[in-house]
Amino acid sequence: MSLDADRKKARDQRMDDLVKLTKSWSASTQAEYNARVKMLKALLAGRGVGQVAQTTVGAASQLVVDEVNDFLTG
C-alpha cells in the first residue's frame, strides 16, 4: 500500500468512528430529552388539574355568595 492509501484508510476509519459516536450520543441525548419532556408534560397536566379544581371552587363560592345576597336583599 502506498502512503496515500494508508492515510485514506486511516481517515475513513476515523470518519466511521465519528459517525458511530455521533449516532450513539444522539440516541442517548434524545432519550434524555424524551424523558424530560414526559416528566414536564406530567407536571403541567398535574398543574392544570389543580387550576381547574381551584377555578371550580372559586366559581362555586362566588355563586353561593351571589345567591345568598340575592336571597337576603329579596
N, C-alpha and C positions, 0 to 999 in steps of 0.2 A: 504494500500500500504506500501511496505517496503521502507526503506531509499534509497536502491539502485535503486528501480523502480522510485522513485521521482527524484533522481539525473539524471537517464537516460532520463526521460521525460523532465526535465529542459534543459538538454544538447541537446536533439533533437530539442526542441523549439528554442534554441539559434542558432543551425545549420540552421534550417529553416529560421530564421530571417536573418542570414548572407547570405544565398543563395538569398533571396529576395532583400536584399540591394545590393548585388553584381550585380545581374541582372539589377536592376534599375540604378546603377552607370554606368554599362557597356553600357546600352542603351543611357543614356544621353551623355556619353563621345563619343560614336560612332556618335551620331547625331552632336555633336560639330565638330568632326573631318571631317565628311562628308561636313558640311558647309564650313569649312576651305579649303578643297580640291576643292570644287566647286568654291570658290572665287579665289583661286590661279590659277586654270585652266583658269578661265576667264581672269585673269590678264596676264597670259602667252600668251593666244590667242590674246589679245589686243596688247601685245608687238610684237608678231610675225607679225601681220598685219602691224604695223608701220615699222618694219625692212624690210619687203618685199617692202613696198612703198619707203622707203629710198634707198634700193638697186636698185630698178627700176629707180628712179630719177637719181641716180648716174650713172647708166649704160647709160641712155639716154643722160645725159650731156656729158659723155665721147664719145659717138657715135657722137654727134654733133661736138665736138672739133676735133675728128679724121676726120670727113667728111670735115669740113672747112679747116683743114690743108692740106688734100689731094687736095682739090679744088684749094687752093692758091699756092701750090707747083706744081700743074699740071702735 
